[in-house]
Amino acid sequence: ICHGVQVLTATNAIKDKKITCYPACAPEVTLAQAHYQDVGWEDAVADGNLVTGKAWTSHPKFCQLFLERLGTKFCKK
């Protein structure tokens, strides 16, 4: 979430993946040969087992997508 994707860009772990992140990191995502997704601040993006979000505002969607990949369900109250 947010700038955390910078660690992944340095390891070549996101090549050809759909990624979202804080907009200031978008050039690094592109340089890492990933596909930056300009989604809303409340959204998150999943590509395979990788889940990314723009900021803390994406936590609910991020958690939902992450839990789905673990095989569990996200419960809204």
N, C-alpha and C positions, 0 to 999 in steps of 0.2 A: 504494500500500500504506500502511496505517496512517492517518496524518493527511494524506497527499498529496492525498486527495480534496477537501480544503479549497480547493485551487487551482481545481479544477473547479467547485466550488459557486459561486465568485465570478464565473465566466465564463458561467454558464448552459449549460454544456456537457453536463450530465447530466440535463436535464429528461426525464422519462418513461423513464429508464434504470433497470435493476436494478443496485444498487450495494451493495458491502459495504465496510467500513472499520473503524477502531478505534471501538468502541461510543460513545465520548464525542463522536464526530463525527456520529453518526446524526441528531441534530436538525437539523444544517446540511444534511444530505442531504435530509431531508424538506422543509425550507424551500425547497430548490432544486427542488422538485417531482420528485424522483427517488424510487425505491422501495427503501428500505433492506432488505437481506437479512441476517437474523441467522443466519449460518452458523457452523460450527465454526471454531476457530482455525487448523486446518490446511487449510481450504477457501478457494477463490477463486470469484469470480463473473464470468461473461462475458456481455455483452450487446452483440451486434454485434462491433465491433472493440475495444471497451472492456473491459479486464480489471482487476478490483480485488480486493484482499485485506485482511484484518484486521491482520496484523502479519508479522514475519519468519517466523513459523511457517507461513505460507501460501506461502512462496517456491516449494516444489516444484510445487504445484498451479497457482500463478500462472504459473510458467515454462511448464508444460505447455500451459495454455490460450493463453498468449501465442504460443508457438511454433506451435501449431495455426493461429492466425490468420495467421501468416507463411507457412504452407504446409509446415512442417517437422514432424518427429516428435520426440517427447520420449523419450529412451532411459533406462530405469532400469537401474542396475547392481546 
